Amino acid sequence: MSASPSQSVTGARLELHDGRILAWREYGSPDGRPILRFQGTPGSRNSRHPHEDSYARLDVRVIVADRPGYGESTRLPKRGISVVADDAAQLLDHLGLDRVHVIGGSGGGPHALAFAARHPERARAVTVVVGGVPLEEADTVGLIGLNRAGWYAAREGWDAMFELLAPVREELLHDPLAQFRSVMDAAPESDRAVMEDPDWQRVFLEDVTEALRPGAKGWADEGIALLGSWDFDPADVRCSVTWWHGENDANSPIVAVRRLVSSLNDVDLRVWDDSGHLEPFRRHDEIIEELLSR
């Protein structure tokens, strides 16, 4: 990816307090307003908006890290959600950043909330975009097959989750676009249209292949963390939260989102009609501008 004089891409590896390695990248303007971004599942530090020039236009510095077991970050077996928030706080210390805006998409949504809950003095405001939420069995009806199977696997334990995800990982690395279309079997037409966009495809390929390069164990760890009992209370989030979601999201059902949102203290739920899980691709600038306004 090329970078203009007003846009840089940097990255490094940080040794955390417990000796694990955290790999991270930055996108956008080095002196821009910092945004801590938690990417979807599975995802890596290569996750970004495909129209990279938008970061310079919005004057933002976007920081993205590999979560444990993805990309170049050390795996942490049996990890929960909160440790990722604490890792991010260490990264901000390393970068000399005190308070930041925070955004999390899909599986990154719970991690964004955990960061705000555990480090309230460091989160200016939070945006969750098509975020994952705790599910009840009735919520799984109509979900994409992998997420529905994942909910049941989480109830059986880590081995069942790994057995589910390991062959999916192999197929994703063999033919990422074809396998992702297969995984998104119940997705609405709006999501299918996004999947055909060449810019979206370019970044998806770079992101998912790096995330899953080390294997499926990190993905299984994250699946258990997200689909089991969360190790933090979203009600502890004190800053403002804007939550964007699609009415027809087949990855994270709106009924469960409304249930979680009701437990938050200061939240603005914004629902896109006739839209699914990939709608944020079309709404990027609007989402970032709203976050920065708080």
C-alpha positions as a printed Julia matrix, in Angstrom:
294×3 Matrix{Float64}:
   0.0     0.0    0.0
   1.43    3.36  -0.96
   1.36    6.37   1.33
   1.17   10.02   0.39
   3.17   12.71   2.25
   0.08   13.39   4.38
  -0.47    9.7    5.12
   1.86    7.24   6.78
   1.79    3.57   7.6
   4.0     2.48  10.47
   4.13   -0.53  12.7
   6.2    -2.4   15.19
   6.28   -5.15  17.8
   5.96   -4.33  21.49
   7.0    -6.62  24.34
   4.24   -6.54  26.94
   4.76   -6.7   30.7
   4.19  -10.47  30.75
   6.66  -11.09  27.93
   4.12  -11.57  25.14
   4.6    -9.77  21.83
   1.97   -7.32  20.57
   2.18   -6.44  16.88
   0.53   -3.2   15.74
   0.24   -0.74  12.87
  -0.83    2.85  12.4
  -2.64    4.42   9.48
  -3.29    8.03   8.57
  -1.7    11.26   9.73
   1.1    10.92  12.32
  -0.12   14.08  14.05
  -3.83   13.34  13.57
  -6.39   12.75  16.27
  -5.67    9.26  17.65
  -8.27    6.52  17.26
  -7.79    3.12  18.87
  -9.45    0.62  16.55
 -10.47   -2.93  17.43
 -11.01   -4.9   14.21
 -13.47   -7.7   13.51
 -13.07  -11.46  13.99
 -10.86  -12.94  12.65
  -8.74   -9.87  11.96
  -5.23   -8.49  12.09
  -3.29   -5.24  12.22
  -3.79   -5.09   8.43
  -7.46   -4.27   8.99
  -8.33   -0.78   7.75
 -10.75    1.08   5.54
  -9.89    0.31   1.91
  -9.97    3.99   0.93
  -6.86    4.81   2.92
  -6.84    8.47   1.86
  -9.89    9.0    4.07
  -7.66    8.89   7.15
  -5.6    11.85   5.94
  -8.75   13.68   4.89
 -10.25   13.18   8.34
  -6.92   14.02  10.02
  -6.83   10.86  12.13
  -4.15    8.49  13.35
  -5.67    5.01  13.49
  -3.95    2.42  15.7
  -4.68   -1.29  15.14
  -3.09   -4.28  16.89
  -3.12   -8.03  16.37
  -5.03   -9.62  19.23
  -3.43  -12.66  20.93
  -2.93  -15.57  18.54
  -3.48  -13.56  15.37
  -0.75  -12.36  13.02
   2.44  -11.66  14.93
   0.95  -11.3   18.43
   1.69  -14.06  20.94
  -1.2   -16.4   21.67
  -2.68  -16.36  25.19
  -4.66  -19.59  25.82
  -7.91  -19.23  27.77
  -7.8   -15.47  27.39
 -10.88  -13.36  27.88
 -11.83  -10.0   26.44
 -10.42   -7.75  29.15
  -6.78   -8.71  28.6
  -6.97   -7.24  25.09
  -8.13   -3.95  26.59
  -5.21   -4.02  29.02
  -2.79   -4.82  26.17
  -4.13   -1.8   24.3
  -3.53    0.42  27.33
   0.09   -0.72  27.37
   0.37    0.11  23.68
  -0.99    3.61  24.31
   1.59    4.04  27.09
   4.29    3.01  24.64
   3.03    5.54  22.1
   2.76    8.31  24.67
  -0.99    8.67  24.22
  -3.23    9.49  27.16
  -6.86    9.68  25.95
  -8.15    8.42  22.6
 -11.34    7.89  20.69
 -12.2     4.19  20.5
 -13.97    2.19  17.82
 -14.7    -1.52  17.5
 -16.35   -3.39  14.66
 -18.03   -6.8   14.8
 -15.9    -8.97  17.11
 -13.92   -5.86  17.98
 -17.0    -4.24  19.5
 -16.83   -6.1   22.83
 -13.12   -5.31  23.05
 -13.82   -1.6   22.56
 -16.41   -1.69  25.33
 -13.98   -3.56  27.59
 -11.34   -0.92  27.03
 -13.74    1.85  28.05
 -14.95   -0.14  31.05
 -11.48   -0.99  32.36
  -9.71    2.24  31.42
 -12.39    4.93  31.67
  -9.88    7.75  32.0
  -8.42    6.9   28.57
 -11.57    6.65  26.43
 -12.96    9.95  25.15
 -15.88    8.26  23.44
 -16.69    4.85  21.99
 -18.26    3.76  18.73
 -19.41    0.18  18.2
 -20.15   -0.84  14.62
 -22.18   -4.02  13.98
 -20.77   -5.27  17.27
 -20.91   -8.81  18.6
 -23.16   -9.32  21.63
 -24.07  -12.09  24.09
 -26.62  -14.41  22.51
 -29.45  -16.59  23.74
 -30.29  -19.74  21.81
 -33.35  -18.13  20.22
 -31.09  -15.38  18.81
 -29.2   -17.88  16.67
 -32.13  -18.5   14.32
 -31.34  -16.78  11.03
 -27.65  -16.28  11.75
 -24.97  -17.27   9.28
 -24.19  -20.94   9.78
 -20.7   -20.46  11.23
 -21.89  -18.08  13.95
 -24.79  -20.34  14.83
 -22.48  -23.37  15.05
 -20.0   -21.29  17.03
 -22.6   -20.52  19.69
 -23.21  -24.23  20.24
 -19.49  -25.04  20.11
 -18.81  -22.47  22.83
 -21.14  -24.39  25.11
 -19.13  -27.57  24.55
 -15.73  -25.98  25.12
 -12.49  -24.99  23.43
 -11.9   -28.3   21.65
 -15.27  -28.11  19.92
 -14.6   -24.51  18.89
 -11.2   -25.41  17.45
 -12.62  -28.4   15.57
 -15.22  -26.1   14.04
 -12.84  -23.32  13.02
  -9.69  -25.2   11.94
 -11.12  -26.46   8.61
 -12.74  -23.08   7.95
  -9.33  -21.48   8.44
  -7.81  -23.88   5.91
 -10.47  -23.01   3.34
 -10.1   -19.28   3.97
  -6.37  -19.45   3.31
  -6.89  -21.62   0.22
  -9.52  -19.38  -1.41
 -10.41  -16.47   0.9
 -13.1   -14.8   -1.17
 -14.94  -17.99  -2.11
 -14.88  -19.29   1.46
 -16.03  -15.98   2.93
 -18.97  -15.93   0.52
 -19.78  -19.44   1.71
 -19.49  -18.46   5.37
 -21.81  -15.51   4.79
 -24.53  -17.89   3.6
 -27.42  -16.04   5.26
 -26.15  -12.52   4.56
 -28.54  -10.01   2.95
 -28.05   -8.75  -0.58
 -26.43   -5.53   0.64
 -23.57   -7.57   2.16
 -23.16   -9.59  -1.01
 -22.75   -6.38  -2.99
 -19.95   -5.2   -0.7
 -18.15   -8.52  -1.1
 -17.89   -7.87  -4.84
 -16.13   -4.51  -4.41
 -12.45   -4.79  -5.5
 -11.21   -2.37  -2.82
 -13.01   -4.27  -0.07
 -11.6    -7.53  -1.43
  -8.03   -6.18  -1.47
  -7.99   -5.31   2.22
  -9.99   -8.39   3.23
  -7.36  -10.62   1.63
  -4.48   -8.84   3.38
  -6.31   -8.83   6.7
  -7.67  -12.36   7.0
  -4.61  -14.15   5.59
  -2.35  -12.41   8.11
  -4.77  -12.98  10.98
  -5.0   -16.72  10.37
  -1.42  -17.33   9.26
  -0.31  -18.74  12.67
  -3.21  -21.21  12.82
  -6.75  -21.4   14.18
  -5.98  -21.49  17.91
  -6.16  -17.73  18.39
  -9.47  -17.67  16.55
 -10.81  -20.43  18.78
  -9.63  -18.56  21.88
 -11.5   -15.48  20.7
 -14.61  -17.46  19.83
 -14.83  -18.81  23.38
 -14.22  -15.34  24.84
 -16.89  -13.66  22.72
 -19.56  -16.38  22.71
 -19.19  -17.36  26.35
 -19.67  -15.21  29.45
 -17.91  -11.88  29.09
 -15.29  -11.09  31.73
 -16.33   -7.45  32.12
 -19.61   -5.61  32.64
 -20.67   -3.29  29.78
 -22.59   -1.27  32.37
 -19.2    -0.07  33.63
 -18.72    1.98  30.45
 -19.14    5.63  31.5
 -18.33    7.54  28.33
 -20.77    8.07  25.49
 -21.36    5.16  23.11
 -22.75    5.35  19.6
 -23.78    1.94  18.26
 -24.36    1.5   14.52
 -26.09   -1.67  13.36
 -27.95   -3.13  10.39
 -31.55   -4.19  10.85
 -30.87   -7.3    8.74
 -27.47   -8.21  10.21
 -27.12  -12.0    9.98
 -23.86  -12.08  11.96
 -25.0   -10.23  15.07
 -28.81  -10.08  15.41
 -30.44   -6.74  16.13
 -32.72   -8.24  18.79
 -29.7    -9.18  20.91
 -28.09   -5.8   20.25
 -31.15   -4.01  21.6
 -31.0    -6.17  24.71
 -27.36   -5.29  25.4
 -27.78   -1.62  24.57
 -30.46   -1.38  27.23
 -27.76   -2.04  29.85
 -25.5     0.81  28.75
 -25.53    4.16  30.51
 -25.11    6.67  27.66
 -25.81    5.1   24.28
 -27.2     6.2   20.94
 -28.33    3.21  18.85
 -28.45    4.04  15.14
 -29.99    1.32  12.96
 -29.62    1.12   9.19
 -32.78   -0.22   7.55
 -32.41   -3.0    4.96
 -28.7    -3.34   5.73
 -26.43   -6.07   7.05
 -23.04   -6.67   8.61
 -20.88   -5.07   5.92
 -22.77   -1.77   5.69
 -19.98    0.14   7.53
 -17.89   -0.14   4.35
 -20.24    2.41   2.79
 -20.54    4.6    5.9
 -16.93    4.99   6.99
 -16.53    8.77   6.96
 -19.91    9.35   8.58
 -19.04    6.95  11.4
 -15.61    8.46  12.07
 -16.86   12.05  11.93
 -19.59   11.27  14.45
 -17.1     9.6   16.79
 -14.75   12.58  16.66
 -17.6    14.95  17.44
 -17.88   13.52  20.97
